[in-house]
Amino acid sequence: MTVLTPSLTQGLARHLAEKPISQADYEAAALFTLDALANGVAGRVSPQGAILLKWADTNGELDTPRRAFLRGALTHILEVDDLHKASVVHPGCVVVPAAWELARQRGASGHDLLKSVLWGFEACTRIGMAVGSQHYKIWHNTATCGPFGSAAAAGSLLGLTDEQMVDAFGNAGTQSAGLWQFLQTGAMSKHLHAGRGAEAGLVAAELAAHGFTGPPEILEGRRGFFAATCSDADGGLGADPGAVLANPGAGWQLRETSIKPWPSCRHTHPAINAAQALRAQMLDARLPLNDIFAVEIKTYQAALDLCDMPTPDTEYAAKFSLQHCVAAALAEPVLSFDSFGPDARANLAALRSMVHLDRSQPFETAYPTHWGSSVMVTFQGSQVLAETRTDALGDPEAPLAQEALIAKAEMLFRHGGIEDPSALVKQILALVANNSPSAIDGMP
């Protein structure tokens, strides 16, 4: 008798269904939900957000999948949303919008919503950890792996069976897309990636609830996701399919996800943190900024691939420029949204031109387990200051305190036009007490 080996998505569906959830897991999920929702509100106050809101207005009352699309796109605009470093996926901007909109529509409990968020983070990051480094050079992992996460979140809220969840995964995966080409011109496509990721998985799960089937071997099949998007430099399979179901007894991947403190590409953050420490040293030693002769950043190759932009000509490009981010961190007491605008880009041009990048150990070997960088500043007269960060602030290895997370969320809500966000923050965190998201007031 032939025993069929379960597909990866069958194994993933069973993994999700069997994984226990603790009170601490619910509390962590509430913080990540808060962070994503705050990012979405703040994203409304941006040129891209204005276009998205105008599009929504012209389409009248949006249905649940389209509301998830809109919230997802808005959440990924300001570059302050979460990141799971081992998968290089931003789970919150895809998972939380789908979960939030469906939970509100269905009147779900707080625990049901938070469970769905845990499931969504788990699915998209486990698949993200399997795609391999070559995938990331062309494909945006949040866009390609994200639909699996929104499908898992929606499937949890819809009460899908394991078989239905596999159908949802199959049809989420066949919608995977999202290319890095937008970086060349600073086009707005990255926000579309998050919105479509949220919408695609939600629709796939809703269809699965009605019996719409999807391919169970969407990941490992001969014409599946890995074969299509994970070729290595020699034409072989660059993916690691075993990573999808590896270490099933580990904690939830949501708790391995990082929350950003600054509004720039996550690859810039360890260098920003090091540069801020150097700024403090410069102030203590009374070394003026004008005495800087050279700045050297050492980091890993993936950071160079995305963030080597010596002359960024847009706000968005500046957020992906290691040169600009480090110059800003050396020159300014606080890195804010204004640090990437036209005035800041002009004022920092001279200092930015002194910044040089280099791929270096131990950062290259440590990545993606650890995202690190060093910054060395040489002054006129040959005095040298240097700082190293093995992890980025906000990573599980260097976590932000809960008070800092709440302060960040309140700042984002205020940026989005909510004058006194403290009550809204408390309502969202009260999801842990099983309050329904449909009862939360003040959420645009």
Residue pairs with C-beta under 8 A, 6 or more apart in sequence:
6 14
7 166
7 216
7 217
7 219
7 220
8 217
8 219
8 220
8 241
8 244
8 245
9 165
9 166
9 169
9 170
9 173
9 216
9 217
9 218
9 219
10 162
10 166
10 216
11 244
11 245
12 123
12 126
12 127
12 152
12 169
12 244
12 245
13 162
13 165
13 166
13 169
14 162
15 122
15 245
15 248
16 119
16 122
16 123
16 152
16 156
16 165
17 162
19 122
19 248
19 252
21 115
21 118
21 252
23 432
25 118
25 251
25 252
25 254
25 255
26 111
26 114
26 115
26 432
27 432
28 252
28 254
28 255
29 114
29 115
29 117
29 118
29 254
30 110
30 114
30 428
30 429
30 431
30 432
31 259
31 402
31 405
31 429
32 82
32 91
32 92
32 96
32 117
32 121
32 254
32 257
32 259
33 92
33 96
33 99
33 100
33 113
33 114
33 117
33 428
33 431
34 405
34 406
34 409
34 425
34 428
34 429
35 81
35 82
35 92
35 259
35 405
35 408
35 409
36 75
36 81
36 82
36 92
36 93
36 95
36 96
36 97
37 75
37 96
37 100
37 409
37 428
37 443
38 408
38 409
38 410
38 412
38 413
38 416
38 421
39 74
39 75
39 76
39 77
39 78
39 80
39 81
39 92
39 93
39 412
40 71
40 72
40 74
40 75
40 93
40 97
41 74
41 412
41 413
41 415
41 416
41 417
41 418
41 443
41 444
42 78
42 80
42 412
42 413
42 415
42 416
43 49
43 73
43 74
43 75
43 76
43 77
43 78
43 191
43 416
44 50
44 53
44 74
44 416
44 417
44 444
45 415
45 416
45 417
46 77
46 78
48 73
48 77
48 188
48 191
49 74
49 77
51 188
52 70
52 73
52 74
52 191
52 195
53 70
56 62
56 66
56 70
59 66
62 70
64 101
64 102
64 105
64 202
65 101
65 199
65 202
65 203
65 206
66 199
67 97
67 101
68 97
68 98
68 100
68 101
68 102
68 150
68 195
68 198
68 199
68 202
69 97
69 195
69 196
69 198
69 199
70 97
70 195
71 96
71 97
71 100
71 101
71 195
71 198
72 93
72 94
72 97
72 98
72 194
72 195
72 196
72 197
72 198
72 199
73 191
73 192
73 194
73 195
74 191
74 195
75 81
75 92
75 93
75 96
75 97
75 194
76 90
76 93
76 142
76 190
76 191
76 193
76 194
76 195
77 191
78 263
78 337
78 412
79 260
79 263
79 264
79 265
79 319
80 260
80 262
80 263
80 408
80 412
81 90
81 92
81 93
81 260
82 90
82 91
82 92
82 93
82 257
82 258
82 259
82 260
83 89
83 90
83 257
83 258
83 260
83 266
84 90
84 91
84 121
84 125
84 128
84 253
84 256
84 257
84 258
85 258
85 266
85 368
85 369
85 371
85 392
85 395
86 125
86 128
86 129
86 256
86 368
86 369
87 124
87 125
87 126
87 127
87 128
87 129
87 131
87 141
87 145
87 253
88 128
88 136
88 141
88 302
88 368
89 124
89 125
89 128
89 141
89 142
89 145
89 146
89 149
90 142
90 146
90 194
91 120
91 121
91 124
91 125
91 142
91 146
91 149
91 254
91 257
92 121
92 257
93 142
93 146
93 194
93 197
93 198
94 120
94 124
94 142
94 146
94 147
94 149
94 150
94 194
94 197
94 198
94 201
95 117
95 120
95 121
95 124
95 146
95 149
95 150
95 152
95 153
95 198
96 117
96 120
97 150
97 194
97 195
97 198
98 120
98 150
98 153
98 154
98 198
98 199
98 201
98 202
99 113
99 116
99 117
99 120
99 150
99 153
99 154
99 156
99 157
100 113
100 437
101 202
102 108
102 116
102 153
102 154
102 157
102 158
102 202
103 112
103 113
103 116
103 157
103 436
103 437
103 438
104 437
104 438
106 157
107 436
107 438
108 116
108 157
108 436
108 437
108 438
109 434
109 435
109 436
110 430
110 431
110 432
110 433
110 434
110 435
110 436
110 437
111 431
111 434
112 156
112 157
113 157
113 431
113 437
114 431
114 432
115 156
116 152
116 153
116 154
116 156
116 157
117 153
117 254
118 252
118 254
119 152
119 153
119 155
119 156
120 149
120 150
120 152
120 153
120 156
120 201
121 149
121 252
121 253
121 254
121 257
122 149
122 152
122 252
122 253
122 254
123 148
123 149
123 151
123 152
123 169
124 145
124 146
124 147
124 148
124 149
124 150
124 152
125 145
125 149
125 253
125 256
125 257
126 243
126 244
126 245
126 253
127 145
127 148
127 219
127 225
127 244
128 141
128 145
129 240
129 243
129 244
129 246
130 219
130 226
130 239
130 240
130 241
130 242
130 243
130 244
131 139
131 141
131 144
131 145
131 226
131 229
131 230
131 238
131 239
132 230
132 232
132 238
132 239
132 240
133 238
133 302
134 230
134 231
134 232
134 233
134 238
135 141
135 144
135 229
135 230
135 238
135 239
136 302
137 180
137 305
138 179
138 180
138 229
139 178
139 179
139 180
139 229
140 178
140 179
140 180
140 190
140 193
142 178
142 193
142 194
142 197
143 176
143 177
143 178
143 193
143 194
143 196
143 197
144 176
144 177
144 178
144 225
144 229
145 176
146 193
146 194
146 197
146 198
146 201
147 172
147 173
147 175
147 176
147 196
147 197
147 200
147 201
147 204
148 169
148 172
148 173
148 176
148 201
149 197
149 201
150 172
150 197
150 198
150 199
150 200
150 201
150 202
150 205
151 165
151 168
151 169
151 171
151 172
151 200
151 201
151 202
151 204
151 205
151 208
152 165
152 168
152 169
152 201
153 201
153 202
154 168
154 201
154 202
154 204
154 205
154 206
155 164
155 165
155 168
155 205
155 208
158 205
158 206
158 209
160 168
160 205
160 208
160 209
164 208
164 209
165 205
165 208
166 214
166 216
167 204
167 207
167 208
167 212
167 213
167 214
168 201
168 204
168 205
168 207
168 208
168 214
169 204
169 214
169 218
170 204
170 213
170 214
170 215
170 216
170 218
171 204
171 207
171 208
171 212
171 214
172 200
172 201
172 204
172 205
172 214
173 214
173 215
173 218
173 219
173 224
173 225
174 214
174 215
174 218
175 196
175 200
175 204
176 200
176 225
176 229
177 193
177 196
178 189
178 193
178 196
178 197
179 189
180 306
181 189
182 188
182 189
182 190
183 306
183 320
186 313
186 314
186 316
186 317
204 214
208 214
215 221
215 224
217 224
218 224
218 225
219 225
219 226
219 241
219 244
220 226
220 241
221 227
226 237
226 239
226 241
227 237
230 237
230 238
230 239
231 237
231 238
232 238
255 396
256 396
257 396
258 266
258 392
258 394
258 395
258 396
259 394
259 400
259 405
259 408
260 266
260 269
260 394
261 269
261 393
261 394
261 400
261 404
261 408
262 268
262 269
262 272
262 325
262 335
263 319
263 335
263 336
263 337
263 339
263 340
264 272
264 318
264 319
264 320
264 325
264 335
264 340
265 306
265 307
265 319
265 320
266 371
266 392
267 299
267 302
267 303
267 306
267 307
267 322
267 371
268 303
268 307
268 319
268 320
268 321
268 322
268 325
268 326
269 371
269 392
269 393
269 394
270 299
270 371
270 372
270 373
270 389
270 390
270 391
270 392
270 393
271 297
271 299
271 322
271 325
271 326
271 329
271 373
271 374
271 375
271 389
272 325
272 326
272 328
272 329
272 335
273 329
273 389
273 392
273 393
274 373
274 374
274 375
274 387
274 388
274 389
275 325
275 326
275 329
275 330
275 375
275 387
276 329
276 335
277 387
278 330
278 375
278 377
278 385
278 386
278 387
279 329
279 330
279 331
279 333
281 287
281 385
281 387
282 288
282 289
282 330
282 377
282 385
285 385
287 379
287 383
287 385
289 330
289 331
289 351
291 379
291 380
291 381
292 330
292 351
292 354
292 377
292 378
292 379
292 380
293 354
293 378
293 379
293 380
294 354
294 356
294 377
294 378
295 326
295 327
295 330
295 351
295 354
295 355
295 356
295 375
295 376
295 377
295 378
296 355
296 356
296 357
296 358
296 375
296 376
296 378
297 322
297 326
297 355
297 356
297 357
297 358
297 373
297 374
297 375
298 358
298 359
298 360
298 363
298 373
298 374
298 376
299 322
299 357
299 358
299 359
299 360
299 363
299 372
299 373
299 374
300 359
300 363
300 364
300 366
300 367
300 371
300 372
301 359
301 364
301 367
302 367
302 368
303 322
303 367
303 371
303 373
304 322
304 357
304 359
306 320
307 320
307 321
307 322
307 325
308 322
308 323
308 357
309 317
309 318
309 320
309 321
309 322
309 323
309 324
310 321
310 323
310 352
310 353
310 355
311 349
311 352
312 318
312 320
312 321
312 323
312 324
312 345
313 345
315 340
315 341
315 342
315 345
316 340
318 324
318 325
318 339
318 340
318 344
318 345
319 325
319 340
321 352
322 355
322 357
323 352
323 353
323 355
323 357
324 340
324 345
324 348
324 352
325 335
326 355
326 375
327 348
327 351
327 352
327 355
328 335
328 339
328 340
328 344
328 348
329 335
330 351
330 377
331 347
331 348
331 351
332 339
332 344
337 415
338 344
360 374
362 372
363 370
363 372
363 373
363 374
366 372
366 390
370 390
370 391
370 397
371 391
371 392
371 395
372 388
372 389
372 390
372 391
372 392
373 388
373 389
374 386
374 387
374 388
374 389
375 386
375 387
376 384
376 385
376 386
377 384
377 385
377 386
378 384
379 385
390 397
391 397
391 398
392 398
393 400
394 400
400 408
406 425
409 421
409 425
410 421
410 422
410 425
413 421
413 424
413 425
414 421
416 444
417 444
418 424
418 442
418 444
421 442
423 442
424 440
424 441
424 442
424 443
427 435
427 439
427 440
427 441
427 442
428 440
431 437
